[in-house]
Amino acid sequence: KHRRRTSRAQFKLLEASFYENTKPNATMRRWLAQKLGMTPRSVQVWFQNRRAKAK
């Protein structure tokens, strides 16, 4: 298993979502994951890391 970097398009949508809501629920994470071709888990981790970065 290799670590996948987020593409620019993925990053844009994730950042926009983060701006709207820093803690998306499972439904939102699933929707984002499906839209971005990521796993809900990878979306969850991205948000965790993004919140840590925002501190």
C-alpha positions as CSV (number, residue, x, y, z in Angstrom):
1,K,0.0,0.0,0.0
2,H,1.3,3.4,-1.0
3,R,0.4,6.7,0.3
4,R,-1.7,8.7,-2.2
5,R,-1.3,12.4,-2.4
6,T,-4.5,14.4,-2.9
7,S,-4.8,15.8,-6.4
8,R,-5.4,19.6,-6.8
9,A,-9.0,19.0,-7.6
10,Q,-9.4,16.8,-4.5
11,F,-7.6,19.4,-2.4
12,K,-9.9,22.2,-3.7
13,L,-13.1,20.3,-2.8
14,L,-11.7,19.2,0.6
15,E,-10.5,22.7,1.5
16,A,-13.9,24.1,0.5
17,S,-15.7,21.5,2.6
18,F,-13.3,22.2,5.5
19,Y,-14.1,25.9,5.3
20,E,-17.8,25.1,5.5
21,N,-17.5,22.4,8.3
22,T,-14.3,21.3,10.0
23,K,-15.9,18.1,11.4
24,P,-18.0,16.4,8.7
25,N,-20.2,13.5,9.8
26,A,-20.0,10.0,8.3
27,T,-22.6,10.7,5.7
28,M,-20.7,13.8,4.5
29,R,-17.4,11.9,4.5
30,R,-18.9,9.1,2.4
31,W,-20.3,11.6,0.0
32,L,-17.0,13.4,-0.3
33,A,-15.1,10.1,-0.6
34,Q,-17.4,8.9,-3.4
35,K,-17.1,12.2,-5.3
36,L,-13.4,12.3,-5.0
37,G,-12.6,8.6,-5.5
38,M,-11.1,8.3,-2.0
39,T,-12.1,6.1,0.9
40,P,-14.2,7.6,3.7
41,R,-11.3,6.7,6.0
42,S,-8.8,8.7,3.9
43,V,-11.2,11.6,3.9
44,Q,-11.5,11.3,7.7
45,V,-7.7,11.3,8.1
46,W,-7.4,14.3,5.8
47,F,-9.8,16.2,8.0
48,Q,-7.9,15.1,11.1
49,N,-4.7,16.3,9.6
50,R,-6.2,19.5,8.4
51,R,-7.6,20.3,11.8
52,A,-4.2,19.7,13.4
53,K,-2.7,22.0,10.8
54,A,-5.3,24.7,11.5
55,K,-4.4,24.8,15.2
